[in-house]
Amino acid sequence: GDGGGGGEGVLLAYFRQVARLVLETVRLVSAEEAGGGGDGSGGADDTDNAGGGGAGIRSLIASSPSFKRLPFLLLEDAIDSLPFTSVQSAWTVTGGLSSLLCPRSGLCSPAVFGQQSKFVLLRITNKLLRQCSSRGSDSGFAGGLMRMTASVFPLSERSAVNVLG
């Protein structure tokens, strides 16, 4: 099943729902902007009670730039409040937290992953790496974190460069 105890399954279900909400909202806004808007096709009327074909969604995202940061903040809060072993098993299970952060289609896709989200993701990975054992028992998990971080951030990312020499 979900990989591990019931807590990890509930955690994964929660984050999948949050990720789905954000990804679907961004997809609707992108489709509206690409289509010129106005005809209300694509289900946009369901999300905007006042009509206008998705104007409510666009205004939500425009007025709240932290909307796209929401799943990362929720992930950070959950990681801060859960034991390391629970986070580790929820992260490494197939279809787990690491798959939600996929740079091609997940929360780290260019449509969602903004500057504010980058800072939160860096904080998350740094916290998790600090909690890993230095004796090598968590080396697979730490390597997976580093691999995910390397796939999300470009080599030109300032946070990966020692600017002071």
Steps between C-alpha positions, in 0.01 A plus 500: 500500500591843609839407641535471871254578773169674475654838587711508187200401287290783643788744454546396137128527428496849652794623293363343183175695548686828562726439199200416282324821607798721415588322175141503376459868586820592316391286203163677484661843513753405231226362276290814545793728418599292197144485369432870541229435758143617487320192372503318832597166347713249682302500823616844610144605584493244781782679678374856464155566643483851357546381139771639277663168415774461761556864591460404866782247478729742318431772756565255786841412365583858398400646837671224696841413359546257787220277366749286307718484812214346703582129445864559589405680822262218594770245424748691714257518793429128478870416486564721802229329703558134405772260613787464256424131435142582392619772263768271363258217423239739351770656282652179367189290433413462131255778415593679821607854575799489266272425203281801586806721453578370151646787290312392186144468623491546875519795733849588375384548142573847358131596509487466880855521631575867564772685688317485834446125463870449433595644838251277682618188315862582585407537868319165490787311341760662727297406811466142382868472408601629845286228659662222299744277682867567433577127533355416162175330602304781333734538202242374249242748625754785503610410148139502382449845653811632327400342170154659521651838589744477209217420260290795619760776523716603203877499534494878471289529819665754727432291812723224359794733435755614755498867397760600761759261365 
